[in-house]
Amino acid sequence: MKTEIEREEIIKAINVLLTQAYDSTLDEILALLERIEEEEEEEDLKAYDKGKEDMLINGTVSWEEVKK
């Protein structure tokens, strides 16, 4: 995971390149980012469903057990 400063530097560099990009390139970048976002949402939902299924099969764990 990147630090806040690293993230800001990357975003600034991306913004510089984006301001110089052709419109068609911007459209492609937007489509790519939207696809990535959708994939991440799907992964999150799969992980949620898997966790929920695991709780139904194996039960839940108390906070005390987690801390051990």
C-alpha positions in Angstrom: 0.0 0.0 0.0 1.3 3.4 -1.0 1.7 6.3 1.3 -0.4 9.4 0.9 2.6 11.3 -0.5 3.3 8.5 -3.0 -0.3 8.5 -4.1 -0.3 12.3 -4.6 2.8 12.1 -6.7 1.4 9.4 -8.9 -1.9 11.3 -9.4 0.0 14.4 -10.3 2.1 12.6 -12.9 -1.1 10.9 -14.3 -2.8 14.3 -14.5 0.1 15.8 -16.5 -0.2 12.9 -19.0 -3.9 13.1 -19.1 -3.9 16.8 -20.0 -1.7 16.0 -23.0 -3.7 12.9 -24.2 -5.9 12.7 -27.2 -9.6 12.4 -26.7 -9.7 8.8 -28.0 -7.0 7.9 -25.4 -9.0 9.5 -22.7 -12.0 7.4 -23.7 -9.9 4.3 -23.6 -8.5 5.1 -20.2 -11.9 5.8 -18.8 -13.2 2.5 -20.1 -10.3 0.6 -18.6 -10.7 2.2 -15.2 -14.5 1.5 -15.3 -13.7 -2.2 -16.1 -11.2 -2.4 -13.3 -13.7 -0.9 -10.9 -16.4 -3.4 -11.9 -13.9 -6.3 -11.5 -13.0 -5.1 -8.0 -16.6 -4.8 -7.0 -17.2 -8.4 -8.3 -14.3 -9.7 -6.3 -15.6 -7.9 -3.2 -19.0 -9.5 -3.6 -17.5 -12.9 -4.1 -15.4 -12.6 -1.0 -18.5 -11.4 1.0 -20.5 -14.4 -0.3 -17.7 -16.8 0.5 -17.4 -15.4 4.0 -21.1 -15.5 4.6 -21.2 -19.1 3.4 -18.3 -20.0 5.7 -20.2 -18.5 8.6 -23.3 -20.6 7.8 -21.2 -23.8 7.5 -18.7 -23.3 10.3 -20.5 -20.8 12.6 -19.1 -17.6 13.8 -16.0 -16.9 16.0 -16.3 -14.8 19.1 -14.1 -11.7 19.5 -12.3 -13.4 22.4 -11.3 -16.2 20.0 -10.1 -13.8 17.4 -7.9 -12.0 19.9 -6.2 -15.2 20.9 
